[in-house]
Amino acid sequence: MKSILAATAAVLISTAAFAPVQAQAQGRTEVIVVRQAPPPMRNEAIPAARRGYEWVPGYWSYNGRRYVWERGHYEKVRAGYVYNRPEWRQDRNGWYFERGGWVRDRDHRMARRDRDGDGVPNRYDERPNNPNRH
């Protein structure tokens, strides 16, 4: 009986050791945590620039069992947004994958409200294009 319990415990412990992924729901997004570091980045040839598009370099994704390379591609530029590329970050629990994507450009929005950067919003600024005078 003891040998059966010991064998069962060994099987359970070994299966836990090979479960490197943990998915946690935070809000509406899923955070992927992997204990093993991603492979080194691959070198990709960047194609010629395309007007109105931004190049997004390739990155390592994780499919639940292993890392998978996602090739670089072009994304259509969105006015008032910047593209945060996907990346892996490490902390004490493992490697976290941040999916990236388009996010509002805070500097761009502020520039619309205060063109000359003097701290006075355009609607209250007597000279909105002159940073030396209010």
Sequence and secondary structure as in RCSB ss.txt:
>XXXX:A:sequence
MKSILAATAAVLISTAAFAPVQAQAQGRTEVIVVRQAPPPMRNEAIPAARRGYEWVPGYWSYNGRRYVWERGHYE
KVRAGYVYNRPEWRQDRNGWYFERGGWVRDRDHRMARRDRDGDGVPNRYDERPNNPNRH
>XXXX:A:secstr
 HHHHHHHHHHHHHHHHT  EEEEEETTEEEEEESS              TTEEEE  EEEE SSSEEEE  EEE
E  TTEEEE  EEEEETTEEEEE  EEEE HHHHHHHH TT SSS GGG SSTT TT  
